[in-house]
């Protein structure tokens, strides 16, 4: 207890003394002009030291204080810090004489330290602070163990090898002392400045040392105690090449590096144990941003938390890159200040990602650093490496062979540095090559590099790698040279083309080459490949630029080691098929029960039954086949494999928890086959997609169910017919099934309440749905996967709209807000607040720059879709607004209201340009003509009016309906207007003359929906009489009566090619009709409640439907049988 009191009192004394020193530094900074940098550096370190002491003091005073055993033993460390501060305070304290001079107004203070004294003081304080931080981290880990937090934190999936101090990264270098000095200082200033941007982007070309700088920053900030986490992305590495485990890995590191954060991360996990399966954005908010914000309220909160993420360009998915940039650019915590250090090549997806968040980050371009600074740093690096090489070599040879102390000499180093600038990778690769003295001495190997010379016509990559590659064949006779080059292309060519790294053992089995031959070929390549001593560990590229050099088509004629990527892919595809043919079989793991879940299979058993080369083949054969240059018989080999082993392949991937990759491979293959002339393979793959799509969730959980699911496949399914003999014998009563796959490609389930709105993106790739469950969902229209769950609204979401460039979604809600979301990332970019009542409708302008919203508060608001500002509040209506629409040129907005008026507004100024009055009842609908020159309105007063959008003049009053007008719209050529009414009729009017050209009579109940074909030649109408009618616009003749629905028809729409009509009904079905013949081509069944809305994709290939059963379904509109999603 006495020792604990000793620590506590020492800490208090340090804090008090720190305050005095800080006060003195402030006084000196005001009066002394010639030592500003030294004063500021000392002040910052003392302030940081005080903050660390404050952390320790606060923790010692908590209930856990007695448990901080390591911290209780810090008496000597704290006293050392106190002693250092005491000496500083004594030298800074003004003498009596100086105080007297000060009273007479004379400048009395003189800075009492030399720069080297300041450096020594800072070093001592940093050492003390580091020991204190280490003790705090150790104690926190112990406490976590004691309170069972550690168990909870182990729920977080980890990407092994991703942190800067992992075993995988331990041999990778940091910057040498006296190199990158100004750059590292700039990064430190960014971190320490509370007003700086959250994100720092360091970008530069391949080989410029970005990863080395990232490791240096991580190492430096770790020593200072404010490194929260690091993640070094590596393409092709399991879990390190994507975002699947990024946030959970960062959170896990954060829990054990920043005092106090672990408690709040555990709290988040307890509140939502499934958080690690949520979106990347939500994981960031709940596991990182939230805990950091909460720890800010505690006395142990650090001033800043640094995260280092290296090699963003090595992320597998472009969408992931932009998502990450977006998330970090919007991340703000008041305290601690989050600082995210990102590195990457300046590749297009990354530049586009940062371009979208302009003004929210700081950046530095490595190739903009002056040449002389880079050359100096490379010279320092080369001198240090050659010193190590000289020492290691001299330790192993006799005196007569030893290298002289000045080897290789200043001129040589200078020459190498000039060739290297600005690529550190050149210098690093040369040093690894020269230092590999197993075959030749460093002097000889360096001479080989120098003999290659500074060839101005060669690229820097050529000058880096050519000497190393040619060293393999120097002095060999022609036949041996050719053999070495041939082996190189097979072995190293495969290594640089693989989708993910393999060990020597797995690689040799995959490409059917003896492991001894692989070892022999790799022995000379340690300077460009990371080759572990164990054959079971993966062989990796040391730098991607080596691959770039080998496969560059421009090197085909000049580089004898050039690797033909397409040929290598083709060969790897053949090897994958060979491996799978020989190893795949039913029940490969010997499971005793058909319903055994994949999670019950032991990982060691899985590794034994499905070894690494077979796992690789299962995952990547299709990729290599498509990337290669297939010959005529290659597709036959694929067909042979699939018709023999398709179910075995699915089973194996299920055991590996990779069924999604199986479906992705099939879909990619189906798209690729569209360009091939191979009908038999295309038919099989198309059917395989439908089979796996229909049974995905079952097969993903229980691998052997791949065989049982055959009984549910249609009678004519190619997969069923091919593998009929594989149906388990214990299934005696086969269920009755349909003969062909139905038209429902996907059923989108996830909403927990009614669906209010569903809409396709304009590129037909996505679908958005809005629901009474307060959420919006973005679905992949090809796969049915819910790509984004957009949460944030606190009430029903009534309307959703895609921007015309398909990049954003806007949603309107009863919570009085509009939200704008990124389709790609799911991030809520803007919350648009201002309305005082429900927001009924939202619409994008046709140029995607603005959003208009209509509300029950009687106003329309126009918002800037880019920055979210409310540009205009359109006030004037005296009742709620029923409809709002942009003109097609995006310059005007029209609104319809229950106050019986229409208003035309300038989208630029918000000015009400025209008040259109004339209706005597509620105006229900308003629409612009496609040329933006006219506006039409429909009202409960039974009339339609056509207005001049420029003058506001009512050009025509279209009267004739005897009931309220429910629907009005322009034809796509802007020449005609169609109106639907409760009087059971549709009328076609001339937009020019207002003349009623046709009265379309025939329905026996009210008409609910009307649509023009896109060629403006036909009109379709939907009615409560359970029918759809197709009418000729020219003649008014009812060309077709489409009968078949057994309840009223809620919606009708033409496909964009005008060839088909889709109808939705309360009889729970959608029907696809031939617009020419009236034939019902498809009855789409699957919903179990009324269908309220239907829409065609813009390419006319798909139909989406929304129902009261809380689901959206996507259907194939073309054939409905075995359709392949394009």
Helices and strands as residue ranges (DSSP letters): H 2-31, H 36-60, G 65-67, H 69-72, H 75-92, H 96-103, H 115-146, H 149-153, G 167-169, H 181-192, E 199-203, H 210-224, E 227-232, H 246-257, H 261-271, G 273-277, H 280-283, I 284-289, H 290-295, E 304-310, G 312-314, H 318-330, E 337-344, H 348-355, E 361-365, G 366-368, H 371-394, G 399-401, H 410-420, H 424-435, H 442-452, H 460-470, H 478-497, H 504-511, H 515-522, G 523-525, E 529-530, E 540-541, H 544-551, G 553-555, H 565-583, G 598-600, H 603-609, H 612-627, H 634-655, H 659-673, H 679-694, H 696-701, H 705-708, G 709-712, H 718-722, G 724-726, E 744-748, E 755-760, E 766-771, E 776-780, E 786-790, E 797-802, E 808-813, E 817-822, E 828-833, E 839-844, E 850-855, E 860-864, E 870-874, E 881-886, E 892-897, E 901-906, E 912-917, E 923-928, E 934-939, E 943-948, E 954-959, E 965-970, E 976-981, E 986-990, E 996-1000, E 1007-1012, E 1018-1023, E 1028-1032, E 1038-1042, E 1049-1054, E 1060-1065, E 1069-1074, E 1080-1085, E 1091-1096, E 1102-1107, E 1112-1116
